[in-house]
Amino acid sequence: MNAPTGKLENASSKGYRIIGTRPIRPDGVDKVTGKAIYSPDFVAPGMLHGAILRSPHAHARIRAIDTSAAAALAGVKAVVTGADLPDDATLLERDNTGEALHVARHCLAVDRVLFDGHAVAAVAATTPEVAQAALALIAVDYEVLPAVRTIAEALAPDAPALHPDHTVRGAEPGSLPANIAAVSANSRGDVAAAFAEADVVVEGSYRTAPVHQGYIEPHACVAQWNADGQGQIWASSQGHFMIRSQVGAILGIPLADLRVVPLEIGGGFGGKTRVFLEPVAMILSRRAARPVRLAMTRADVFRSSGPAPGSESRVRMGAKADGTIVAVELDVSLGCGAYPHDESTPALMSATLPYSIPNFAFTGRAVFTNMTTSHAYRAPGAPQGSFPIECTIDQIAERLGMDPLDLRIRNAARPGETGYFGLPHGEVGFLESLEAARAHPHWSAPLAEGAGRGVAAGAWGNYGGPSSAEVSVAEDGTVLVTEGSPDIGGSRASMAMMAGETLGVPYEQVRVVIADTNAIGFSMVTGGSRVTFATGKAVIQAVEHVIEQLRHRAALIWGVETEEVDWRDGAAWCGSGDNAGQSLSLAAIAARANNSGGPISASGTVNAQGYLPGCGVHICDAVTDPETGVTTITRYTAVQDAGTAIHPDYVEGQIQGGAVQGIGWALNEEYVWNAVGQVDNPGFLDYRMPVASDLPMIDAVIVEKPNPAHPFGVKGVGETGIVPPLGAVANAVSRSLGKRMAELPLSPARVHAALTAS
Amino acid sequence: MSRLHITTTVNGDAQEFLCEPGTTLLDALRGPLGLTGSKEGCGSGDCGACTVTLDGEMVCACLVLAPEAQGRRIETIEGMAGAEGLHPLQQQFLAHGALQCGFCTPGVLVAAKALLDHNPDPSESEARYWLAGNLCRCTGYDKIIRAVLATAAQLRQERSPA
């Protein structure tokens, strides 16, 4: 529910003062008044305007690039091409994983372009108009090569190889088709024997299209690389330490010499966890000796950033007559685009994550295609892996005449059971989520004539990992939290809430700043639904150190041992001596800090472990017009286990936003290519994301099964919400049409064609 | 080519700037006028992040030429809050958690204010269709719609005699 009085236990019933309440975010006023500075808003003194020339070909050899006329144009201060980035050997020496090499080549092509929109040259000039004029003067001599647009084309026997020398880890060279980028597999039990004993077996083939994260803020940055080798980058991203490490590796800059300042981020959803522009802006800046801005247009974003891979999959599932799933075979191919990016492991791992499957055989692969390199999108790989499973479970329920929620309850993974990698499940909340869905009024509501009701589940493993935080107490007793995780949807609020709860002071007494790379220790990206869990743990740890100092300072003031001082309700309490029973508030201790040892501050650093998956269950009512193929979502409910919801508004917001992205994935969104492999719909008019009038309210229901590894029970909520909608929508549409729909998106044209074909 | 000298009114203040004939109003606002609250998400009128009003009419600033601002009255997100505090829409957006990244928020707020100026009692469906030109990728629109409807109710109550 969305009302502040929703179904959650209120904060006080769990013994919390702040956790579980819904205070206003500290960065809110800046963001509703237009004052917040996002990437495209930043201006550096003396800044030049950069522009990038992009390939119109999906695959071509670059015979020559002539930049002389561009360089000679008045106002042009620098022109660069891929030859101005380090060579392959240098990049592999700096990063033997190959990531720096592939990121660099994606940022600026060398020898060949591998996708429509691949950058081939860049300029920096005094005005954007001069920069654009300079691009028009660059002559590129291309030899156009045949391109592969889809997974099927890439795997065809005579397909051109994107990377003839690519080797796949775990496979003999030459043993795989030309465009396999990576492979993944896992199995358990005796699948053949289990299928032989199954009472019902359902199999099918499924397909999903490549889709884009669709953040509204296009990529942009300003870079300044000085002659002494030190540099600065101002950019929004999901991790300024990620920008530092990628740019540092590509350009060979010591990390302490590269200061990256995080600007406000206008959406990322995984797509801003790698660099596209920054290395190019840096080399332009070095050459021009001025700061340089580079920014993408919306078409650039679609053509050359990192969308989610499309998928082709086959699934076979066997169950007993009572609904017990006994065996699953799943094969998933993901189109990774121009350079290696492998989501096949998370796709397979997530596919049946919420279930207990005794016998399975899973195989997956990433496949090169001539489109921009795919990248993380909210629970990367999980929607593609889960979609075929959830559609198949729905068919087993139909075949057995079972309620699809009851069927899932029968097969739900319980804590302690063996998970995908052979380790036991922790405190998973899937059963509780399924029961909450079954108890929700939506599940028992009458269905309108012609409508279909679909249900699907989904899960994401979540993550922990490294984070840093510092907490300092100002002279008046107010508290400053400094951390390094970009706030993409309210995390400043959740950090202030956890710090205030731990310290025993009001939420408004704590302020949070996201510091640049030279002002705070390393934090991993804002991704993997990790920030409230991992950075939260770093903040809480720092607060606990501060509390130790506060007890010590109070003990000095009172002349007692530190052990005699308690910290509760935001104050030190004296347990012995003349002052027994007396208290000193945080403000009183802060005011005397310089007479008791100096300023009070502490740091917290974690490599957070003990993260637990988030499980969700979505119910979707849909009506499809058989004459037009248009599908309307008439009611939608999304249930999800959050562990503990620190700020329920922003937990609901994550669930609702994920659900609607998933609805878009299911119904309308897809990359469309023309015959020669150019992106045909690189704009929001033709790449049709959901708008307000497409949707009903999204009823977000938070289930709370706390994670024992976090002081407040946090699991992470950002990603799970995008996993169930593909299956939930497809199951609703399939049930409404009486025909199984297995290819996404279920766009009007595709649905209409399927109906007229039958 | 000589640049054009434009005189206009932005958020009640007289302003002037120089621009090329083909400069968009959005680029003029974000560049010479220094008002970066209006955002460019697409540059083609599809996302609504640059929504402003021109003589009271809602427009995408990326689809208006800057010279068209001559002698006109422009209102942007920067003009919505006054010295007396936030506009009720801004307050309700914060109270409802109706923004996550906040990038679409300026355009949504300007469009929502235009809705409520035009229709003080919109239905949910009317609010959804009015805001259909403003893409938000974070929220799924649920909390945005609730915040707009809550503001409409608040303003109706404030306007009606007790």
Interface residues (C-beta under 8 A of the other chain):
Chain A: N2 R22 I24 R25 D27 G28 V29 K31 V32 T33 G34 K35 A36 I37 Y38 P40 D41 E129 Q213 G214 Y215 I216 E217 P218 E264 I265 G266 G267 G268 F269 T297 R298 I488 G489 G490 H647 D649 Y650 E652 G653 Q654 Q656 G657 G658 A659 V660 Q661 G683 F684 L685 M689 P690 V691 A692 S693 D694 L695 M697 I698 A700
Chain B: E20 R30 L35 T36 G37 S38 K39 E40 G41 C42 G43 S44 D46 C47 A49 T76 I77 E78 M80 A81 L86 Q90 F93 L94 A95 H96 G97 L99 Q100 C101 G102 F103 C104 T105 P106 L109 E124 S125 A127 R128 Y129 L131 A132 G133 N134 L135 C136 R137 C138 T139 G140 Y141 D142 K143 I144 I145 R146
